[in-house]
Amino acid sequence: MQQTLPAPSAQTLAEPDGLTGAPLYWAVLSVAMAITMTVLDSSIANVALPAIARDFGAQPAESIWIVNAYQLAIVVSLLPLASLGEIIGYRRIYQGGLAVFTLASLTCALSHDLVTLSAARTLQGFGAAGVMSVNGALVRFIYPHRLLGRGIGLNAMVVSAASAVGPSVASAILAVAPWPWLFAVNIPIGLAALVLARLSLPSNPLADRRFDWLSAALNAATFGLVISGVDVLSRTRSKLLGAMELAGGLLVGALLVMREWPRPRPLVPIDLLRNRTFALSIATSIASFGAQMLAFVSLPFHFENALGRSQVETGLLMTPWPAAVAVTAPLAGWLADRMSTAVLCGGGLAIFSAGLAALAFMPTDATGLEIGWRMAMCGFGFGLFQAPNNRMMLTSAPRERAGAAGGMLATARLTGQTTGAVLTAILLHLLGARGEFAALACAAVFAIVAAGFSLLRIGGGKGTRAAAAV
């Protein structure tokens, strides 16, 4: 059902309606290259952790910081960089992020000890955050309004495809070269993407305000302490330290909200969260990505322990999910321009939940085909949700707040994934082998809750084509 919407503002009508022709294609290619690199590097290092630990004579627990440092740097800097993008320009943040990411990749490749590599990965995470924080905002300025859903669908397809091929790419590189080449391959790609970004990415109207350094520091402390505290509580015996970090993070977060609440354009976009459609879109995203990570972390254990599959078979069995997302995302983006986003997302998430339930109750003697169609069902449902929900998040915010909306989009995804990973660790720790089933069942519940959040947007959200024009 379409809703009656206010007409676009005079400022919006005066702004260019995206790019056309060759500039559009070059800008899309630049964005795709950068996003592919940052997504690949979120998982590609996992495959090399044993080899890196052996080379440096480090314990496996110590080597995990190669992954954690990258993720933590992204989470603490997403919203500050999105806010800075509104002030100095999204293309500047994007180009700066690409440059830092490429330079950090070189440093990673040349690292000779674990401390240096972890520090380089932290720097690489800040560079990746520069790309991720304004990616959604740039997509809104790159594509004409009539093609916005299709553009967001293409973006989702690139993310899913990069996630799907990440382990395979890492394995292929490690088969012919040592682990530093996992990072060295980013250098020529990063330089090419940087040149394309400089030549093709559009500018955006700049906000007339100063950057809030204190709020940025409070934001970093909030996310850093909460994530670290939850990690310590779930993976170590230092329960008191973890509880203190978690409590400290929540306290700093409360101070941050109190500081940001009265501000018209806050760094943490509380102004956008007052918009019912935007807030429900964020809740839908967090719950759905929580479901995704609950399944992604628990399924390898389930396939190997309960179903007796090898590591190679497990890798192959995980592929139908992201492959189905990659195929479905462009279709979902096209549909998002033509029908109710709330219904489309709700239906996709219901299919996603059904697929997760089918995996949870799958017989232990299931064949590869029986596993494959369940995984593809999850990917199909998730693909129907992802691009339309991202589109609604971006278009339910004013165009001048596209940076904040894009930053929240990425933050919601990472928050959901972190929550899902932590819950899986807790369930496996408490329930042992039964934790695999519990995690999948919990994932199905998360997905149906996300569908409920999505359907609540019916009657209160913006329509599709009109929303894209404001």
MOHU-V744401 format. One record per residue. N is the residue number from 0. OMEGA is omega in radians with two decimals (* if undefined). D_LAST is the distance of its C-alpha to the last C-alpha in Angstrom with 1 decimal. Layout:
BEGIN
n | omega | d_last
N | OMEGA | D_LAST
N | OMEGA | D_LAST
END
This chain:
BEGIN
n | omega | d_last
0 | 3.12 | 18.7
1 | 3.10 | 15.4
2 | 3.04 | 14.0
3 | -3.02 | 13.1
4 | 3.05 | 9.6
5 | 3.13 | 8.7
6 | 3.08 | 7.7
7 | -3.13 | 5.0
8 | 3.12 | 7.1
9 | 3.12 | 10.0
10 | -3.14 | 9.6
11 | -3.12 | 6.5
12 | -3.12 | 8.6
13 | -3.10 | 11.5
14 | 3.10 | 10.8
15 | -3.14 | 12.5
16 | 3.10 | 11.0
17 | -3.14 | 12.9
18 | 3.08 | 16.7
19 | 3.05 | 19.2
20 | -3.07 | 22.9
21 | 3.12 | 25.1
22 | 3.11 | 22.8
23 | -3.08 | 20.4
24 | 3.12 | 23.5
25 | 3.11 | 25.0
26 | 3.10 | 21.9
27 | 3.13 | 21.8
28 | 3.12 | 25.5
29 | 3.13 | 25.4
30 | -3.11 | 22.9
31 | -3.14 | 25.1
32 | -3.10 | 28.3
33 | -3.13 | 27.2
34 | 3.11 | 25.9
35 | 3.14 | 29.0
36 | -3.06 | 31.2
37 | 3.11 | 29.7
38 | 3.11 | 29.7
39 | -3.08 | 33.2
40 | 3.01 | 34.5
41 | -3.08 | 33.4
42 | -3.00 | 36.1
43 | -3.12 | 38.3
44 | -3.13 | 40.4
45 | -3.08 | 41.4
46 | -3.05 | 43.6
47 | -3.06 | 45.5
48 | 3.12 | 46.1
49 | -3.13 | 49.7
50 | 3.13 | 50.6
51 | 3.13 | 49.1
52 | 3.12 | 51.0
53 | -3.11 | 54.2
54 | -3.09 | 53.9
55 | -3.10 | 53.3
56 | -3.09 | 55.8
57 | 3.05 | 53.1
58 | 3.12 | 52.9
59 | -3.14 | 50.2
60 | 3.12 | 48.7
61 | -3.09 | 48.4
62 | -3.14 | 46.7
63 | 3.13 | 43.9
64 | 3.05 | 42.5
65 | 3.09 | 41.6
66 | -3.07 | 38.9
67 | -3.11 | 38.2
68 | 3.13 | 37.8
69 | -3.10 | 35.1
70 | -3.09 | 33.1
71 | 3.12 | 33.6
72 | 3.12 | 32.5
73 | -3.03 | 29.2
74 | -3.04 | 28.6
75 | -3.04 | 29.5
76 | -3.08 | 27.5
77 | -3.07 | 24.1
78 | 3.07 | 22.3
79 | -3.14 | 24.1
80 | 3.07 | 23.3
81 | 3.10 | 19.5
82 | 3.12 | 19.7
83 | 3.11 | 21.9
84 | 3.09 | 19.4
85 | -3.06 | 16.9
86 | -3.07 | 19.9
87 | 3.09 | 21.8
88 | -3.11 | 19.4
89 | -3.09 | 18.6
90 | 3.09 | 20.9
91 | 3.10 | 23.7
92 | -3.12 | 23.5
93 | 3.13 | 23.4
94 | 3.09 | 26.3
95 | 3.10 | 28.2
96 | 3.11 | 27.9
97 | -3.12 | 29.2
98 | 3.14 | 32.0
99 | 3.14 | 33.0
100 | -3.11 | 32.9
101 | 3.11 | 35.0
102 | 3.12 | 37.5
103 | 3.09 | 37.8
104 | 3.08 | 38.5
105 | 3.12 | 41.4
106 | 3.08 | 42.6
107 | -3.10 | 42.5
108 | -3.09 | 44.5
109 | -3.08 | 47.1
110 | -3.12 | 47.5
111 | 3.06 | 51.0
112 | -3.03 | 50.7
113 | -3.13 | 48.4
114 | 3.13 | 47.4
115 | 3.14 | 46.3
116 | 3.12 | 44.4
117 | 3.09 | 42.7
118 | 3.12 | 41.7
119 | 3.10 | 40.4
120 | 3.06 | 38.3
121 | 3.10 | 36.8
122 | 3.11 | 35.9
123 | 3.09 | 34.5
124 | 3.09 | 32.4
125 | 3.08 | 30.8
126 | 3.10 | 30.1
127 | 3.11 | 28.5
128 | 3.08 | 26.3
129 | 3.10 | 25.1
130 | -3.05 | 24.0
131 | -3.01 | 22.6
132 | -3.08 | 20.8
133 | -3.12 | 18.3
134 | -3.14 | 18.5
135 | 3.13 | 15.4
136 | 3.14 | 13.4
137 | 3.10 | 15.2
138 | -3.13 | 14.6
139 | 3.13 | 10.8
140 | -3.14 | 11.9
141 | -3.02 | 14.9
142 | 2.96 | 13.7
143 | -3.07 | 12.0
144 | -3.08 | 9.1
145 | -3.12 | 12.0
146 | -3.01 | 14.1
147 | 3.13 | 12.1
148 | 3.11 | 14.1
149 | 3.14 | 17.2
150 | 3.11 | 16.7
151 | 3.07 | 16.4
152 | 3.10 | 19.4
153 | 3.12 | 21.3
154 | 3.11 | 20.8
155 | 3.11 | 22.1
156 | 3.13 | 25.0
157 | 3.12 | 26.0
158 | -3.10 | 26.1
159 | 3.13 | 28.2
160 | 3.12 | 30.4
161 | 3.10 | 31.1
162 | -3.08 | 32.0
163 | -3.04 | 34.2
164 | -3.09 | 36.2
165 | 3.14 | 36.5
166 | 3.14 | 39.9
167 | 3.10 | 41.2
168 | 3.13 | 40.3
169 | -3.14 | 41.9
170 | 3.14 | 45.0
171 | 3.13 | 45.3
172 | -3.11 | 45.2
173 | 3.12 | 47.6
174 | -3.07 | 50.0
175 | -3.06 | 50.6
176 | 3.09 | 49.8
177 | -3.01 | 49.9
178 | 3.13 | 46.9
179 | -3.14 | 45.9
180 | 3.03 | 44.7
181 | -3.14 | 41.9
182 | -3.11 | 40.4
183 | -3.12 | 41.8
184 | 3.12 | 40.0
185 | -2.96 | 36.7
186 | 3.12 | 38.0
187 | 3.13 | 37.8
188 | 3.14 | 34.6
189 | 3.12 | 33.0
190 | 3.13 | 34.3
191 | 3.12 | 33.0
192 | 3.14 | 29.5
193 | 3.09 | 29.7
194 | 3.13 | 30.7
195 | 3.13 | 27.9
196 | -3.13 | 25.3
197 | -3.07 | 26.7
198 | -2.91 | 26.7
199 | -3.02 | 23.4
200 | -3.11 | 20.6
201 | 3.03 | 17.9
202 | 3.09 | 17.5
203 | 3.06 | 14.6
204 | -3.06 | 14.4
205 | 3.11 | 17.0
206 | -3.12 | 17.1
207 | 3.10 | 20.1
208 | 3.11 | 22.0
209 | 3.09 | 25.0
210 | -3.08 | 25.2
211 | -3.09 | 26.7
212 | -3.12 | 29.7
213 | 3.11 | 31.2
214 | 3.10 | 28.2
215 | 3.12 | 28.2
216 | 3.11 | 31.9
217 | 3.10 | 31.6
218 | 3.14 | 28.8
219 | 3.14 | 31.2
220 | -3.13 | 34.1
221 | -3.10 | 32.4
222 | -3.12 | 31.4
223 | -3.11 | 34.6
224 | -3.12 | 37.0
225 | -3.11 | 35.4
226 | 3.11 | 35.4
227 | 3.14 | 38.8
228 | 3.12 | 40.2
229 | 3.12 | 39.2
230 | 3.14 | 40.5
231 | 3.14 | 43.8
232 | -3.02 | 44.2
233 | -3.00 | 43.6
234 | -3.07 | 45.6
235 | 3.09 | 48.4
236 | -3.11 | 51.1
237 | -3.05 | 49.9
238 | -3.12 | 48.4
239 | 3.12 | 48.9
240 | 3.12 | 47.1
241 | 3.13 | 44.2
242 | 3.14 | 44.0
243 | 3.10 | 44.2
244 | 3.13 | 41.4
245 | 3.13 | 39.2
246 | 3.11 | 40.0
247 | 3.11 | 39.4
248 | 3.12 | 36.0
249 | 3.12 | 35.0
250 | 3.10 | 36.4
251 | 3.11 | 34.6
252 | 3.09 | 31.4
253 | 3.10 | 32.0
254 | 3.13 | 32.6
255 | 3.14 | 29.4
256 | 3.12 | 27.4
257 | 3.14 | 29.4
258 | -3.04 | 28.6
259 | -2.98 | 24.9
260 | -3.07 | 24.3
261 | -3.05 | 24.3
262 | -3.11 | 22.3
263 | 3.14 | 18.8
264 | -3.04 | 17.7
265 | 3.09 | 20.4
266 | 2.96 | 21.5
267 | -2.90 | 21.6
268 | 3.09 | 18.0
269 | 3.12 | 19.5
270 | 3.11 | 16.6
271 | -3.13 | 14.3
272 | 3.03 | 17.3
273 | 3.06 | 17.4
274 | -3.04 | 14.4
275 | -3.12 | 16.5
276 | -3.13 | 14.3
277 | -3.11 | 14.1
278 | 3.12 | 17.8
279 | 3.08 | 18.9
280 | 3.09 | 17.3
281 | 3.12 | 19.2
282 | 3.09 | 22.3
283 | -3.12 | 22.1
284 | -3.11 | 22.0
285 | -3.11 | 24.9
286 | -3.10 | 27.0
287 | 3.10 | 26.6
288 | 2.98 | 27.3
289 | 3.09 | 30.2
290 | 3.14 | 31.5
291 | -3.07 | 31.2
292 | 3.02 | 33.2
293 | -3.14 | 35.8
294 | -3.07 | 36.6
295 | -3.12 | 36.5
296 | -3.05 | 38.9
297 | -3.05 | 41.2
298 | 3.10 | 41.5
299 | 3.07 | 43.6
300 | -3.11 | 46.1
301 | -3.12 | 46.1
302 | -3.07 | 46.7
303 | -3.06 | 49.5
304 | -3.06 | 51.2
305 | -3.06 | 50.9
306 | 3.07 | 50.8
307 | -3.14 | 53.0
308 | 3.10 | 50.8
309 | 3.12 | 51.3
310 | 3.12 | 48.8
311 | 3.11 | 48.3
312 | 3.12 | 47.8
313 | 3.10 | 45.4
314 | 3.12 | 43.3
315 | -3.11 | 43.3
316 | 3.10 | 42.5
317 | -3.00 | 39.4
318 | -3.08 | 38.0
319 | -3.12 | 36.9
320 | -3.13 | 34.2
321 | 3.09 | 32.1
322 | 3.11 | 33.1
323 | 3.08 | 31.7
324 | -3.11 | 28.3
325 | 3.13 | 28.2
326 | -3.03 | 29.0
327 | -3.01 | 26.6
328 | 3.11 | 23.5
329 | 3.09 | 22.6
330 | 3.14 | 23.3
331 | 3.09 | 21.1
332 | 3.10 | 18.1
333 | 3.13 | 18.9
334 | -3.11 | 19.3
335 | 3.08 | 16.0
336 | -2.98 | 14.3
337 | -3.12 | 16.7
338 | -3.11 | 17.6
339 | 3.14 | 17.0
340 | -3.13 | 16.3
341 | -3.13 | 18.3
342 | 3.14 | 21.2
343 | 3.13 | 21.1
344 | 3.14 | 21.3
345 | 3.11 | 23.8
346 | 3.12 | 26.0
347 | -3.13 | 25.9
348 | 3.05 | 26.9
349 | 3.06 | 29.6
350 | 3.10 | 31.0
351 | 3.13 | 30.8
352 | 3.12 | 32.8
353 | 3.10 | 35.3
354 | 3.10 | 35.9
355 | 3.10 | 36.5
356 | 3.11 | 38.9
357 | 3.07 | 40.7
358 | -3.12 | 41.2
359 | -3.07 | 42.5
360 | -3.14 | 45.1
361 | 3.12 | 46.0
362 | -3.08 | 49.8
363 | 3.11 | 51.4
364 | -3.12 | 52.9
365 | 3.10 | 49.6
366 | 3.10 | 49.6
367 | 3.12 | 47.2
368 | -3.14 | 45.6
369 | 3.06 | 45.3
370 | -3.06 | 43.5
371 | -3.10 | 41.4
372 | 3.07 | 39.9
373 | 3.11 | 39.0
374 | 3.12 | 37.3
375 | 3.10 | 35.4
376 | 3.07 | 34.3
377 | -3.13 | 32.8
378 | 3.12 | 31.0
379 | 3.13 | 29.8
380 | -3.14 | 28.4
381 | 3.12 | 26.9
382 | 3.09 | 25.3
383 | -3.11 | 23.7
384 | -2.82 | 22.1
385 | -3.07 | 21.1
386 | 3.11 | 18.5
387 | 3.14 | 16.5
388 | 3.08 | 16.7
389 | 3.14 | 15.6
390 | -3.13 | 12.5
391 | 3.09 | 11.7
392 | -3.08 | 12.6
393 | -3.04 | 10.3
394 | 3.09 | 7.1
395 | 3.07 | 8.2
396 | 3.04 | 8.3
397 | -3.06 | 6.4
398 | 3.14 | 6.5
399 | 3.07 | 9.8
400 | -3.13 | 11.1
401 | 3.12 | 10.8
402 | 3.12 | 14.6
403 | 3.12 | 15.4
404 | 3.11 | 13.6
405 | 3.08 | 15.5
406 | 3.11 | 18.6
407 | 3.09 | 18.5
408 | -3.14 | 18.1
409 | 3.14 | 21.3
410 | 3.12 | 23.0
411 | 3.13 | 22.6
412 | -3.10 | 24.1
413 | 3.10 | 27.0
414 | 3.11 | 27.6
415 | -3.13 | 28.0
416 | 3.10 | 30.2
417 | 3.12 | 32.3
418 | 3.14 | 32.8
419 | 3.14 | 33.9
420 | -3.13 | 36.3
421 | 3.12 | 37.9
422 | 3.11 | 38.3
423 | 3.12 | 40.0
424 | -3.14 | 42.3
425 | -3.13 | 43.3
426 | 3.11 | 44.0
427 | 3.13 | 46.0
428 | -3.06 | 47.9
429 | -2.97 | 48.7
430 | -3.14 | 49.4
431 | -3.10 | 50.6
432 | 3.11 | 50.5
433 | 3.13 | 49.0
434 | 3.12 | 46.0
435 | 3.09 | 44.7
436 | -3.12 | 44.6
437 | -3.14 | 43.2
438 | 3.12 | 40.3
439 | 3.10 | 39.4
440 | 3.10 | 39.7
441 | 3.11 | 37.6
442 | 3.11 | 34.9
443 | 3.10 | 34.9
444 | 3.11 | 34.4
445 | -3.10 | 31.5
446 | -3.14 | 29.8
447 | 3.02 | 30.4
448 | 3.08 | 29.1
449 | 3.09 | 25.9
450 | 3.09 | 25.7
451 | 3.09 | 26.2
452 | -3.12 | 23.3
453 | -3.09 | 21.0
454 | 3.07 | 22.3
455 | 3.13 | 21.8
456 | 3.13 | 18.0
457 | 3.11 | 18.9
458 | -3.12 | 18.2
459 | -3.09 | 16.2
460 | 3.09 | 13.3
461 | 3.09 | 10.1
462 | -3.01 | 10.9
463 | -3.04 | 10.6
464 | -3.12 | 9.4
465 | 3.14 | 7.0
466 | -3.11 | 5.6
467 | -3.08 | 5.7
468 | -3.10 | 3.8
469 | * | 0.0
END
